[in-house]
Amino acid sequence: MIKQSVYIETYGCQMNVYDTELVKTILKKASYTISDAPESADVVMLNTCSVRDNANRKVYNRIHTVRQNRQENSPVKIGILGCMATNFRQALLEDPKLGIDFIAGPDSYKQLPQLIAQTSEEHKKSFDVTLSEFETYEDVYPTREDGVNAWIAVMRGCNNYCTFCVVPFTRGRERSRSPESVVEETKRLVANGFSQVTLLGQNVNSYKYVDGDTVTDFADLIRMVSDVEGVKRIRYTSPHPKDYPTKLLEVMAERDNVCKQLHMPLQAGNSRVLRKMNRTYTQEEFLDLVKHVRSVIPDIVITTDIIVGFPTETDEEFEDTFNVMKEVEFDSAFIYKYSERPGTLASRRIPDDVPEAIKTERIVRLNELQKTISMTKNKSHIGEQQMILIEEESSKKNPLYAVGRNDGNKLVLVERSDFQAGDYVLATVYEASPHNLKAKCD
């Protein structure tokens, strides 16, 4: 059989970006070629996310576009990867308007060469959405695009079962890869020119690897990665507030190459709503955690996620979220309206009873509040000298500036010089907006 060319598009989270890199490596080893254009590829794959409804709609629209752009004498096979493959397997394969040829869940990427071959040789639809208790892909070194940051998935799956989230059902139970494999991948990345790594997991700070009597937790792993010569910055995402022991915070405070930035998803500021979400902490416990974090790392940058309009949320309970945001003063926040996701516990048990107009009103109020807080936070940096990692040599919106990020992961526009992507430059902040800083080298 003549091996085919494959084009892959990625939707959703950073884990999907990493998974696409894995898929490219697996297919290359099977002698498939990776195409840069869907128009000329024999196979088009969409690596999908199922966390939000908007992500699903984008995928469905893209499937139709791919089909429409191909001539009758230039057939294409379409495959769906990732969370949508697991969550909507039957609907995807049985809808004749979509014309999906194969699907593969997040734990089935090593089966892709066989799945593609089955559709070509046997002219039938194929699928594998089996969820594994063991697959971590630690034996695959991903094919990466050139850049300044490299993602490393250190664990997969999730055990939390937040009622609004489908991930435990589409990606399975938590399992962690060996710390030795993470360290080895980090060393290879440094050798390939990367100086920043971001450790990934659906609940990354619950990482735990057991080897006989030896237990390696996430704090241990961070310390081991930070010991790799040549790693200048270490980040991690996405964490859960329940997994921030003092040991982890102390490692972050002690190690210069571990970034002083935490993403702490609040989701809601009312304890009853948090229970309905199965978040396992109360408003008071979250606020105590923030105080503890800032006592260990005073200059920490804290970001968050918020869901407005979760089923049964009252006006008074929304005010609790508003007030927690005022008290904590997050540096930035990703704020979303609740949307019912098929397969989640909430979709089975709790009717989506908050009117859309009220959700809109609430999200507008939170965004306005966060904009004010972010402005104040960013203005406080004016006059500071900061080390900026250059990501783009020229901003598309403003070519007079290079684009980079500081230790706190804030976007910084640096007055252009002869910078190259990957450079670290010391620059002084002279202007701020709610969304970025401007800086120049002395």
C-alpha positions in Angstrom: 0.0 0.0 0.0 1.2 3.5 -0.9 1.5 5.5 2.3 -0.7 8.6 2.4 -0.2 12.3 3.3 -1.9 13.5 6.5 -2.9 17.0 7.6 -3.9 17.6 11.3 -5.7 20.5 12.8 -5.8 21.1 16.5 -8.7 22.5 18.6 -8.9 23.3 22.3 -6.4 23.0 25.1 -2.6 22.7 25.3 -3.0 18.9 25.9 -4.4 18.6 22.4 -1.4 20.6 21.0 0.9 18.0 22.6 -1.3 15.1 21.4 -1.1 16.4 17.9 2.7 16.3 18.2 2.4 12.7 19.4 0.2 11.8 16.5 2.6 13.3 13.9 5.4 11.2 15.4 3.4 8.0 15.4 2.4 8.5 11.8 5.8 9.4 10.6 7.2 6.2 12.1 4.5 4.4 10.1 5.8 6.1 6.9 3.0 8.5 6.5 3.9 12.0 5.4 2.7 15.1 7.2 1.1 17.7 5.0 0.9 21.5 5.6 -2.3 21.9 3.6 -5.7 20.2 3.9 -6.3 20.8 0.2 -3.6 18.4 -0.9 -3.7 15.8 1.9 -5.1 12.3 1.5 -6.3 12.3 5.1 -7.5 15.2 7.2 -7.7 14.8 11.0 -9.2 17.2 13.4 -7.9 16.8 17.0 -10.9 18.0 19.0 -12.0 19.3 22.4 -15.4 18.7 24.0 -15.2 21.0 27.0 -17.3 23.8 25.5 -20.1 23.9 22.9 -18.3 26.5 20.8 -15.4 24.1 20.2 -17.8 21.5 19.0 -19.5 23.8 16.5 -16.1 24.9 15.1 -15.3 21.2 14.4 -18.6 20.5 12.7 -18.3 23.6 10.5 -14.8 22.7 9.6 -15.7 19.1 8.6 -18.3 20.5 6.1 -15.7 23.1 4.8 -13.1 20.4 4.2 -15.6 18.3 2.2 -16.8 21.2 0.2 -13.3 22.3 -0.8 -12.4 19.0 -2.3 -13.2 18.2 -5.9 -15.0 14.9 -6.8 -11.8 13.5 -8.3 -9.8 14.4 -5.2 -11.3 12.4 -2.4 -10.3 12.9 1.2 -10.6 10.7 4.3 -11.6 12.6 7.5 -10.8 11.4 11.0 -11.8 12.8 14.3 -9.4 12.6 17.3 -9.6 13.5 20.9 -12.5 14.2 23.3 -15.2 14.6 20.7 -14.2 11.2 19.3 -14.9 9.6 22.7 -17.9 11.6 23.6 -19.8 11.6 20.2 -18.5 8.4 18.6 -21.9 7.1 17.4 -23.2 10.5 16.2 -20.0 11.3 14.3 -19.8 7.9 12.5 -23.5 7.6 11.7 -24.2 11.1 10.3 -24.1 10.8 6.5 -23.7 14.5 6.1 -20.4 14.5 8.0 -18.9 11.5 6.2 -16.4 10.7 8.9 -14.2 7.7 8.0 -12.5 7.0 11.3 -12.2 8.2 14.9 -9.6 7.7 17.6 -9.9 8.6 21.3 -7.0 10.1 23.3 -5.6 6.7 24.3 -5.8 5.2 20.9 -3.3 7.2 18.8 -0.9 4.3 18.4 -3.7 2.5 16.5 -4.1 5.3 13.9 -2.0 3.6 11.2 -4.2 0.6 11.4 -7.4 2.6 11.5 -6.5 4.6 8.4 -5.4 1.4 6.6 -8.8 -0.2 7.4 -10.7 2.6 5.8 -8.5 2.4 2.7 -8.2 -1.3 2.2 -11.6 -2.5 3.6 -13.6 0.6 2.6 -15.3 0.8 6.0 -15.5 3.1 8.9 -13.2 2.3 11.8 -12.8 3.5 15.3 -11.0 2.9 18.6 -12.1 5.0 21.6 -10.9 2.6 24.3 -9.8 4.4 27.5 -6.6 3.0 29.0 -5.5 2.8 32.6 -1.9 2.7 31.6 -1.2 4.6 28.4 1.0 7.7 28.9 2.9 7.8 25.6 6.1 8.2 27.5 7.8 6.1 24.9 7.0 8.6 22.1 9.2 11.7 21.8 6.8 14.2 20.0 7.6 15.9 16.7 7.6 19.6 17.6 7.4 22.8 15.6 10.1 25.4 16.2 9.2 27.7 19.1 10.2 29.0 22.5 8.0 26.7 24.7 7.7 23.0 24.6 4.7 21.1 26.2 5.4 18.0 28.2 2.4 15.8 29.3 3.4 14.3 32.6 0.1 12.7 33.3 -3.2 11.9 31.6 -6.8 11.6 32.7 -8.7 13.1 35.6 -10.3 11.7 38.8 -12.1 14.8 40.0 -15.5 14.4 38.3 -16.5 18.1 38.4 -20.1 18.0 37.4 -19.6 20.5 34.6 -16.7 18.7 33.0 -16.6 15.8 30.5 -12.9 15.1 30.7 -13.0 12.1 33.1 -15.4 10.4 30.7 -13.4 11.3 27.5 -9.9 10.9 28.8 -10.2 8.3 31.6 -8.6 7.9 35.0 -5.4 9.6 36.1 -2.1 7.9 35.4 1.3 9.5 35.7 4.4 8.8 33.6 7.7 8.0 35.2 9.8 11.0 36.4 12.8 9.6 34.6 11.0 9.9 31.2 10.0 13.5 31.9 13.5 14.4 32.8 14.9 12.7 29.7 12.4 14.5 27.5 13.4 17.8 29.1 17.1 17.1 28.4 16.3 16.3 24.7 14.3 19.5 24.5 17.2 21.6 25.8 19.5 19.9 23.3 17.0 20.9 20.6 17.1 24.5 21.6 14.1 24.9 24.0 14.7 26.7 27.3 11.1 26.8 28.5 9.0 23.8 29.3 5.4 23.6 30.4 4.3 20.5 32.3 0.8 19.4 31.3 -2.0 17.3 32.8 -5.7 17.5 33.2 -5.0 17.9 36.9 -1.3 18.3 36.7 -0.5 18.9 40.4 -2.0 15.6 41.4 0.8 13.9 39.6 2.1 10.9 41.6 4.3 8.1 40.3 4.8 5.0 42.5 7.8 2.7 41.9 8.0 0.1 44.6 8.5 2.0 47.9 9.4 5.2 46.1 6.7 7.8 45.6 7.4 10.8 43.4 4.9 13.7 43.8 4.5 16.8 41.7 6.8 18.9 43.9 9.5 16.2 43.5 9.0 16.2 39.7 9.3 20.0 39.5 12.5 19.8 41.5 13.9 17.1 39.2 13.0 19.1 36.0 14.4 22.3 37.4 17.8 20.5 37.9 18.1 19.9 34.2 20.9 22.1 32.9 19.7 24.7 30.4 16.1 24.9 31.5 15.5 28.6 32.2 11.7 28.6 32.8 9.3 25.9 34.0 5.5 26.4 34.0 2.6 24.0 34.5 -1.1 23.7 33.7 -3.8 22.9 34.5 -3.9 22.5 38.3 -6.6 22.1 40.9 -6.8 24.1 44.1 -7.0 20.9 46.2 -3.4 19.9 45.3 -1.3 22.8 46.5 0.7 21.5 49.5 3.3 23.7 51.1 6.0 21.4 49.7 5.1 22.4 46.2 4.9 26.1 47.0 8.3 26.0 48.7 9.9 24.4 45.6 8.4 27.1 43.5 9.7 29.8 45.8 13.2 28.3 46.1 13.9 27.6 42.4 14.7 30.6 40.2 13.7 28.7 37.0 10.3 27.8 38.3 8.0 30.6 37.2 6.2 32.5 40.0 2.7 32.2 38.4 -0.2 30.0 39.4 -3.4 29.2 37.6 -6.0 28.6 40.4 -9.4 27.9 38.9 -12.0 29.2 41.3 -15.0 28.4 39.1 -17.5 29.9 41.6 -17.3 31.9 44.8 -20.2 30.5 46.6 -19.8 27.3 48.7 -23.2 25.8 47.8 -22.5 26.2 44.1 -19.0 24.8 44.5 -20.6 21.7 46.1 -23.0 21.4 43.2 -19.9 21.6 40.9 -18.1 18.9 43.1 -15.1 21.2 43.5 -14.2 19.7 46.9 -13.4 23.1 48.5 -15.4 26.0 50.0 -15.2 29.7 49.4 -13.4 30.0 52.8 -10.9 27.3 52.0 -10.1 28.9 48.6 -9.5 32.3 50.2 -7.3 30.7 52.9 -5.3 29.0 50.2 -4.7 32.2 48.3 -3.5 33.8 51.6 -1.1 30.9 52.2 0.2 31.0 48.6 1.0 34.7 48.9 2.7 34.2 52.3 5.1 31.7 50.7 5.5 33.5 47.4 4.7 37.2 47.9 5.2 38.3 44.3 3.1 35.4 42.8 0.9 36.1 39.8 -2.5 34.3 40.1 -4.9 33.7 37.3 -8.2 31.8 37.4 -11.2 30.4 35.6 -14.8 31.4 36.4 -18.1 29.9 35.2 -21.2 32.1 35.5 -24.8 30.9 35.5 -24.1 27.4 36.7 -27.5 25.7 37.2 -29.4 26.9 40.3 -27.0 29.8 40.9 -29.0 32.7 42.4 -28.2 36.4 42.2 -27.0 36.4 45.8 -24.6 33.4 45.1 -23.3 35.2 42.0 -22.5 38.2 44.2 -20.3 35.9 46.3 -18.2 35.1 43.1 -18.1 38.9 42.4 -16.9 39.6 45.9 -14.3 36.8 45.9 -12.8 38.2 42.7 -12.6 41.7 44.4 -10.9 40.2 47.4 -8.4 38.0 45.7 -7.6 40.4 42.8 -6.6 37.9 40.2 -4.1 39.1 37.6 -6.3 37.8 34.9 -9.4 35.5 34.5 -10.9 33.3 31.9 -14.7 33.8 32.4 -17.3 31.7 30.7 -21.0 31.2 30.6 -22.1 27.8 31.7 -23.2 25.6 28.8 -24.6 22.1 29.2 -22.1 19.5 27.9 -23.4 16.1 26.9 -22.0 13.3 29.1 -21.3 15.5 32.2 -22.9 14.7 35.6 -24.6 18.1 35.5 -26.3 17.4 32.2 -27.8 14.3 33.7 -28.8 15.7 37.1 -29.3 19.5 37.0 -31.4 21.4 34.5 -29.7 24.4 32.9 -32.2 26.8 34.5 -30.3 30.2 34.5 -31.7 32.3 31.6 -29.2 33.4 28.9 -29.9 37.1 29.6 -28.9 36.7 33.2 -25.7 34.8 32.3 -24.8 37.6 29.9 -25.4 40.2 32.6 -23.2 38.3 35.0 -20.3 37.8 32.6 -20.3 41.4 31.6 -20.1 42.5 35.3 -17.2 40.1 36.0 -15.3 41.1 32.9 -15.6 44.8 33.8 -14.4 44.0 37.3 -11.5 42.0 36.1 -10.5 44.6 33.5 -10.2 47.2 36.3 -8.2 44.8 38.5 -5.9 43.8 35.7 -5.3 47.4 34.9 -4.3 48.2 38.4 -2.1 45.1 38.7 -0.3 45.8 35.4 0.2 49.5 36.2 2.1 48.4 39.4 4.8 47.0 37.1 5.6 50.3 35.5 9.3 51.1 36.2 10.2 47.5 36.9 13.0 45.7 35.1 11.8 42.3 33.9 13.3 39.4 32.0 11.3 38.9 28.9 11.3 35.7 26.8 10.7 36.8 23.2 8.1 34.7 21.4 7.6 36.6 18.2 10.2 39.0 16.6 7.4 41.3 15.5 3.8 41.9 16.6 1.3 41.4 13.9 -0.9 44.3 15.3 2.1 46.6 16.0 5.2 45.8 14.0 7.2 48.3 16.1 7.2 45.8 19.0 8.5 42.3 19.6 6.2 40.0 21.6 7.3 38.2 24.7 6.2 37.1 28.2 7.6 37.8 31.6 8.0 35.3 34.5 4.4 35.8 35.5 3.3 34.8 32.0 2.0 38.4 31.2 2.2 39.5 27.6 4.9 42.1 27.1 5.4 44.2 23.9 9.1 45.1 23.7 10.3 48.0 21.5 12.1 46.2 18.7 15.7 45.7 18.4 17.5 42.8 16.8 15.6 40.2 18.8 15.0 36.7 17.8 12.4 34.3 19.1 13.9 32.5 22.1 16.0 35.4 23.3 15.8 36.5 26.9 16.0 40.3 27.2 16.1 42.6 30.2 13.6 45.4 29.7 12.0 48.2 31.7 8.2 48.4 31.7 6.9 51.9 30.9 3.3 51.5 30.0 0.4 49.1 30.9 -3.0 48.1 29.7 -5.4 45.5 31.2 -4.1 43.0 28.6 -0.4 43.7 28.3 2.7 45.6 29.2 5.0 47.7 27.1 8.8 47.7 27.8 12.0 48.8 26.3 15.6 47.8 26.8 17.9 50.3 28.5 
